[in-house]
């Protein structure tokens, strides 16, 4: 790796990390502006260096690191590499940075979307949730519901760039709001949740989950939000397979009983919000990015199917 600001970051780490062969992998996906490098040892991936998006608060990342450390016992969370001074992150050039162990395996559920793998993914999520639900439960209206309602209430088709998804949104937004309203003041159990656990963040080797990556969206929420995000993406909202995943989650000791109809509701309305988000930002950053185009196409395909069912 040639001298760059990232070399200044790596100098804050032990030489065994700093002197690896580092390769830039580009953005971490989406529009966040995060950047990722892979550190290889003897030709094999060993560590990941991540520069978090501009403005991502150091105190928030430190809290995420504490939650990650609390769930290390599961074997699913990548180890955070301490800096030379014992910290868990570096602040440099307007960004916060961290180094974690490389997670083996591949995010390849769609290549083999078996029931065994679906069970493994939901079992892994239950293990993480058990680690984070250790305090006496707090009950509040579901933050995930309130976030969706805020976005849907602010929806303004006239302010968005023209997109083939706008007509779909116009038909879906009112029904999504109506479906969510009864949950707006209904107390539920909340604790730290991933809030962005989807296909590309769950790594497999065969039928076994080897790790879960990207904890940056973690916040206090109801676990159904994670299950909706994961199952909606893995099984395209199929209610029978959602029930299968929830059965696996509960069998594995998921700390809260989850209503599959609530998961399905969060999935459907979350899909509408995701389309709003991606259309809103599609003209801002990397509008020609093929990964973004594929993700947008998948969302619109799912929304189109939802419109006919």
Secondary structure as UniProt FT lines:
FT   HELIX           5..10
FT   TURN            11..12
FT   HELIX           15..18
FT   STRAND          21..27
FT   TURN            30..31
FT   STRAND          35..41
FT   TURN            42..43
FT   STRAND          44..51
FT   TURN            54..55
FT   HELIX           58..70
FT   HELIX           72..74
FT   TURN            84..85
FT   STRAND          90..92
FT   TURN            93..94
FT   STRAND          95..101
FT   HELIX           109..111
FT   HELIX           115..132
FT   STRAND          138..141
FT   HELIX           143..153
FT   HELIX           157..159
FT   TURN            164..165
FT   HELIX           166..181
FT   TURN            182..185
FT   STRAND          187..193
FT   HELIX           199..201
FT   STRAND          202..205
FT   TURN            206..207
FT   STRAND          208..212
FT   TURN            216..217
FT   STRAND          219..221
FT   HELIX           223..235
FT   TURN            236..237
FT   HELIX           239..251
FT   TURN            252..253
FT   HELIX           260..281
FT   TURN            282..284
FT   TURN            287..288
FT   HELIX           290..307
//
